[in-house]
């Protein structure tokens, strides 16, 4: 069964909105990665969490409903219709009710109504346990986001060339360890290009793994002699290529 959230608004304003593409506001930029009409949580997602059109959101991740409902609200929706299994409709109703969005055609049971009322009280900012639960939810969300950022950084380090990493302000310090590995490899394996390449690749992967774990990596300075040896090695490689042509 398709799991959709559709606009239930009527009138000229609604008709005009249906002709405009849905916009992701700045405050939700950190929540989603947009590719065309598809929304992903990160570059590592194989499937989008949602597909959006001016009057419909096809959701594939129930946990994303609060952000998706917020997206709908920011685009002017005031009422929605929901299709999907019972649990999806319940989750959409709770997310919409918490943000003041009317849900047409859905009749919640008593427990769902009570949950919606309790969430409304929390949203109004009453007791201390509301603040604690909000902090806990935010901490869990931030932890997940930080893990995704660390993974993205490590993947970028692996994907980019040494020159790109050396110029990247987020990866410059990490790249200094690879530069040192290049200098060490040049001293250790002066006549074996393949061993030098393998040695440097292993060190680069070790640094990438540290980035993925969120370890702080301090920059190191490669000594002038080592830097000169790296330049000589690079020049030798250029000469070898020119001779082989």
Buried (B, 14 or more C-beta within 10 A) or exposed (E): EEBBBBBBBEEEEBEEBEEEEBEBEEEBEEBBBBEEBBBBBBEEBEEBBBBBEBBBBBBBBBEBBBBBBBBBBBBBBBBBBBBBEEEBBBBBBBBBBBBEBBBEEBEBEEEBEEBBEEBEEBBEEEEEEBEEEEEEEEEEEEEEBEBBEBBBBBBBBBEBEEEEBBEBEEBEBBBBBBBBBBBBBBEEBBEEBEEBEEBBEEBBEEBBEBBBEEEEBEEEEBEEEBBEBBEEBEEEEEEEEEEEE
